[in-house]
Amino acid sequence: MTKKRQTYYLRNKEKRDSRIKDTRKFIIEKASSSLLNNQKWYQIFEFIELCRSEFELKTLLSSDLKKASNIFELEQNSLLIDNSGDFIDFLELEKVTLKNTSELTDELKKLNVEFLEKSNRIEIHGYRN
Protein backbone atom coordinates (compact mmCIF):
# COMPACT_ATOMS: atom_id res chain seq x y z
CA MET A 1 0.00 0.00 0.00
CA THR A 2 1.43 3.38 -0.95
CA LYS A 3 1.88 6.10 1.63
CA LYS A 4 -0.81 8.26 -0.04
CA ARG A 5 -3.30 5.37 -0.11
CA GLN A 6 -2.52 4.49 3.51
CA THR A 7 -3.12 8.10 4.60
CA TYR A 8 -6.42 8.17 2.68
CA TYR A 9 -7.49 4.88 4.28
CA LEU A 10 -6.62 6.08 7.81
CA ARG A 11 -8.45 9.38 7.31
CA ASN A 12 -11.58 7.57 6.09
CA LYS A 13 -11.37 5.08 8.96
CA GLU A 14 -11.12 7.89 11.52
CA LYS A 15 -14.08 9.67 9.93
CA ARG A 16 -16.15 6.47 9.92
CA ASP A 17 -15.20 5.59 13.52
CA SER A 18 -16.20 9.07 14.65
CA ARG A 19 -19.54 8.83 12.82
CA ILE A 20 -20.26 5.43 14.41
CA LYS A 21 -19.40 6.79 17.86
CA ASP A 22 -21.79 9.73 17.32
CA THR A 23 -24.50 7.35 16.08
CA ARG A 24 -24.17 5.09 19.12
CA LYS A 25 -24.43 8.15 21.38
CA PHE A 26 -27.55 9.32 19.50
CA ILE A 27 -29.19 5.89 19.87
CA ILE A 28 -28.50 5.81 23.61
CA GLU A 29 -29.77 9.38 24.14
CA LYS A 30 -32.95 8.79 22.14
CA ALA A 31 -33.48 5.37 23.75
CA SER A 32 -34.27 3.90 20.35
CA SER A 33 -34.65 0.16 20.13
CA SER A 34 -33.29 -1.62 17.08
CA LEU A 35 -35.74 -3.41 14.80
CA LEU A 36 -33.13 -5.10 12.60
CA ASN A 37 -29.75 -6.65 13.24
CA ASN A 38 -26.83 -6.75 10.80
CA GLN A 39 -27.84 -10.15 9.48
CA LYS A 40 -31.35 -8.94 8.53
CA TRP A 41 -29.99 -5.76 6.93
CA TYR A 42 -27.49 -7.84 4.97
CA GLN A 43 -30.25 -10.15 3.71
CA ILE A 44 -32.40 -7.17 2.70
CA PHE A 45 -29.57 -5.50 0.79
CA GLU A 46 -28.58 -8.81 -0.77
CA PHE A 47 -32.12 -9.08 -2.16
CA ILE A 48 -32.06 -5.43 -3.31
CA GLU A 49 -28.76 -6.08 -5.07
CA LEU A 50 -30.09 -9.25 -6.69
CA CYS A 51 -33.18 -7.40 -8.01
CA ARG A 52 -31.15 -4.32 -8.99
CA SER A 53 -33.72 -2.18 -7.21
CA GLU A 54 -33.33 1.55 -6.76
CA PHE A 55 -33.68 2.72 -3.18
CA GLU A 56 -33.36 5.67 -0.83
CA LEU A 57 -31.83 5.56 2.59
CA LYS A 58 -31.75 7.94 5.50
CA THR A 59 -29.25 7.77 8.30
CA LEU A 60 -29.94 8.73 11.91
CA LEU A 61 -27.55 11.70 11.95
CA SER A 62 -28.55 13.28 8.64
CA SER A 63 -31.71 14.83 7.28
CA ASP A 64 -30.62 14.00 3.72
CA LEU A 65 -32.05 11.13 1.73
CA LYS A 66 -29.39 9.27 -0.24
CA LYS A 67 -30.61 7.77 -3.50
CA ALA A 68 -28.90 4.73 -4.96
CA SER A 69 -29.41 2.72 -8.10
CA ASN A 70 -26.92 0.02 -7.17
CA ILE A 71 -24.75 -1.29 -4.37
CA PHE A 72 -21.04 -0.98 -5.04
CA GLU A 73 -20.03 -3.23 -2.16
CA LEU A 74 -21.94 -5.14 0.51
CA GLU A 75 -20.24 -6.27 3.70
CA GLN A 76 -21.59 -8.09 6.77
CA ASN A 77 -22.30 -4.82 8.64
CA SER A 78 -22.13 -2.05 6.01
CA LEU A 79 -22.59 -1.09 2.39
CA LEU A 80 -21.11 1.27 -0.16
CA ILE A 81 -23.59 2.98 -2.51
CA ASP A 82 -21.28 5.35 -4.39
CA ASN A 83 -17.63 5.75 -5.35
CA SER A 84 -16.83 8.00 -2.37
CA GLY A 85 -15.35 5.13 -0.37
CA ASP A 86 -17.62 6.07 2.57
CA PHE A 87 -19.27 2.90 3.79
CA ILE A 88 -22.57 3.24 5.65
CA ASP A 89 -22.83 0.95 8.65
CA PHE A 90 -26.21 -0.73 9.13
CA LEU A 91 -26.17 0.73 12.64
CA GLU A 92 -26.56 4.20 11.06
CA LEU A 93 -29.70 3.39 9.03
CA GLU A 94 -32.90 5.07 10.10
CA LYS A 95 -34.91 3.85 7.12
CA VAL A 96 -34.71 2.47 3.60
CA THR A 97 -37.41 3.20 1.03
CA LEU A 98 -38.03 1.08 -2.06
CA LYS A 99 -40.58 0.66 -4.81
CA ASN A 100 -43.36 -1.69 -3.68
CA THR A 101 -43.30 -4.99 -5.53
CA SER A 102 -44.90 -8.31 -4.70
CA GLU A 103 -41.46 -9.96 -4.77
CA LEU A 104 -40.16 -7.48 -2.21
CA THR A 105 -43.13 -7.85 0.15
CA ASP A 106 -42.88 -11.66 -0.12
CA GLU A 107 -39.16 -11.56 0.69
CA LEU A 108 -39.63 -9.19 3.65
CA LYS A 109 -42.38 -11.40 5.04
CA LYS A 110 -40.17 -14.46 4.56
CA LEU A 111 -37.38 -12.68 6.48
CA ASN A 112 -39.89 -11.60 9.15
CA VAL A 113 -39.04 -7.91 8.64
CA GLU A 114 -41.49 -5.20 9.71
CA PHE A 115 -42.26 -2.68 6.97
CA LEU A 116 -44.74 0.06 6.09
CA GLU A 117 -46.54 0.27 2.78
CA LYS A 118 -47.14 3.84 1.60
CA SER A 119 -48.79 4.11 -1.84
CA ASN A 120 -46.32 2.47 -4.20
CA ARG A 121 -43.40 2.57 -1.73
CA ILE A 122 -42.16 0.37 1.10
CA GLU A 123 -40.35 1.78 4.12
CA ILE A 124 -38.13 -0.39 6.26
CA HIS A 125 -37.19 1.25 9.55
CA GLY A 126 -34.09 0.40 11.53
CA TYR A 127 -35.31 1.68 14.88
CA ARG A 128 -38.48 1.97 16.90
CA ASN A 129 -38.89 5.30 18.68
N, C-alpha and C positions, 0 to 999 in steps of 0.2 A: 504494500500500500504506500503510495507516495505521501510525502509530508503534507501537501495541499489537500489531498483526499482525506487523510487522517484528521486534519484540522476541521474540515467540513463535517466529517462524521461526528467528531466530539462536540462541535457546536450544536448540531442537530440533536444529539443525544441529550445534551444539557437542556436545550429548549423543551424537548419532549418530556424529560424527567420533571422539569418545573411545572409544565402544564398538567401532568398527572398528579403531582402533589397538590396543586391548586384545585383540581377536580375532586380529589379525595376530601379535601377540606370543605368544599362546597357541599358534597354529599352528606358529610357529618353534620354540618351546620343546618342544612335543610331537613335533616332526618328523613331523607328519601330512602325507600326500600327498593332494592333491585328486583326487576321482574324477570330479567334474563341473565344467564351466566355466559361466560365466554364460549362454551360449547354450543349453546343455542344460537348465539350471534353468528358463530362460524358457520353453522348449518344453514342459517337464513342467507348469509352472503354467498355461500357455496351455491345455493339454489338460484339466487339472483344472477350470479356469474354464469351458471349453466344456461339460464334462459336469456341472457344478455339483456336484462331489463334495465331501463333507466330508473333512477331513484334520486331522492333528495334526502339529505340527512342534516340534523341539527344537533350540535353538541351542547352540553350543559352550560359551558362558559361563554357561548357566543349567541348573538341574536340572528346571525346570518344562516341562511339555508345554503348548503353546498349541494349543487346538482352534479350528478355523475352519470355518464352513459356506459362506463365500464369500470371494472376493478383491475387496477394495474398489478396489485399483489395482495394476496390474502394470507395472513398468518393466523396462528392459533388464538391470538388475543388482539389483533389489530388488522387494519387494511389500509391500502394506499389507493386513492382514487384519482390522483393526478401525477404529473411528473415533478412535483415540488420536492419529493423525498420525505414529506411530512406524513408519517403514518398517523392514523387516528385509532387510538385504543378503544376497544368496545366499552370500556369503563366510562368514556367520555360521551357516549351516545345518549342523547335525550330521546330522539325519535328518528325513525326512518319512514319515508312516505314513498309508496309505489303505486303504479297503475293496478287497479283491481282486475284480477283475472281468476277464473275458476281454478286454474292450476295452482296459483299462488295461495288462494284460500284453502284448497285441499292440502297443500304442503304445510301450511301454518297449523292447520288442525291436526295433521299427522304428527307434527313436532310438539303439539300442545302449547302453542304460543298464543298469548292473548293479543288481539288486534282490534282496531276500530275501522268500520267501513264508513266512509264519507263520500257520497256520490260515487264517482268512478275511481276513488283512491282508497288505499289501505294505509293506515298508520300503525306502526309498531313502536310502542314506547319502551324505553329501557328502565324507567323508574316509575314508581307509584308515589304520588305526593301525599 
